[in-house]
Every structure is written in C-alpha cells, then in structure tokens.
Amino acid sequence: MKAIPRIVAITGGSGSGKSWLAERLLAHFGARAARVSLDDFYRDRSHLAPARRLHVNYDHPNAIDWELFQTWLRGCRRGPP
C-alpha cells in the first residue's frame, strides 16, 4: 500500500522563525521528511541588472513562480512513483 504524503505548511513574516521550526521538524522526523521553501520558487530575475534586483521585493507574492510551485506540489502529493 502506497503511503499518503503529508504536507505541513509553515507561514509567517520574515524573521518569524519559520526556518528554525522547519529544521527542528526535519531533525525530528529524519528520513521520513523533506523540506522545501518558497524561496526555492522565486521568479528568475537574472535578466535584471544587479542594481535593479536590489529593488525587488522578495516578500511580495508576485516574486514567487506560483505555477512552478503548483506543479511541484502536485507531484509531491502523488508521492514517489
């Protein structure tokens, strides 16, 4: 029988302790868990000059490639092949 993946979302503002909590959960669950961050889904801004990238608000929802995140999430929910 295939195990059903469980997904836990941790939300909060910058500096609120999300990464701290995620690391502790990962340490507790070990190999039975994985960690992903929305930071992994930032839109590609490499085409912008470095000076322009300094003005990008990475806390704004538009900074995230939500389509890519949804694709990843669907795959995660299906579990391993």
N, C-alpha and C positions, 0 to 999 in steps of 0.2 A: 504494500500500500504506500502510495506517494505521500510524503509529509506536506502539509499545507504551510507555506511560508507565512510567518507573522511579520508584520511591518509596524514599527514603532516610529512615530514622528515626534521630534523634539523641536519645539518652536520657541522663539524669544528674540529679543533685540540683540544687537551687537554687544558682546561683553557680558551677557547674562548667564553664562555657564553651560551653554549647550554642548560644547566640545568636551568640557570636563565630565559632564554626565554621560555622554556617549562613550567616552573612553572607559569609564567605570563599568558601564553595562557590557561593553565588549570584553573587558577583563573578566567579568563575572561569568558570561556565557561562553567565552572561549571560541572554539572552532564551530560552535553551533550558531554563531552570529557573524554578521558582517556590518560594516559601517560605510555609509555614503553621505556626502554632504551636498547641499545645493550649490556650494562653491564649485563643485565639480561640473556644474552645468551653466556656468557663466557664458554669455554670448561671446563669440570671438571678437575681440577688439584689437587684434594685431594690425589691422589695416589703419588704425588711428595713430597719429604721431604721439610719441610718449607724452608730450606736453598736454595733448588733448585727453589722453587716457587718465591723467591726473584729475580731470573734472568729471569723470564718470561716477555716478552714484551707484555703487555696487549693492547698496541696501534697497534700491528701488526694484520692484517686481519686474520691470522691463529689462533688467540686467540678466535675468535668467532665461535660458532657452527652454521654455516650458514644453515645447513639442518633443525635444530630445529627452527631457526628464520623463514625460508620459510614456514614451517608447521604452525607456529603461524600466520604469515602474511596472508596465505590463509584463515585460519579460521576467522581472523579479517575482511577480505574483504567480507566474506559471511555474516557477521553480526550475530546478535543473532538468535537463532532458532525460 
